[in-house]
């Protein structure tokens, strides 16, 4: 069950909940410093995008990751002209063009 303080300080609120549960006679007072958000700037943009992409990928299951990769490949290859598409297929998987 989620502790009421999880919204503000998830890591430490679980410690407080454990302490309060094990020793209910002890009053627990806790102050959590509010997390500061950073602004996206031209300087930090690439780093933030990479961090965000890693977080998204870490949270995906295999089927979702496979689906994402498949959709990106189909979209990318759809932009090729016929000659470029054929050339790439012949280089990597020529059996795709066999009848």
C-alpha angles and dihedrals in degrees: 000000000000117000116231091240093055090091091061105029112005099178099048097036089065089055090050092049090052093049093047091048094049096042109023092172091067115086111219121208118182135177120199123196111234113248114246120227121220124223120239109246134172088258098054099027098099093047092049092048091052092048091048093048091050091051092049092049093046090055095049124098119224096263093051091047091049091048091050093050092046094050092047092050093048091048092047095047092046087067092059121098115238095260094051092046092050092047093052094046091049090051097051111017111013091167088072088072096045120105 
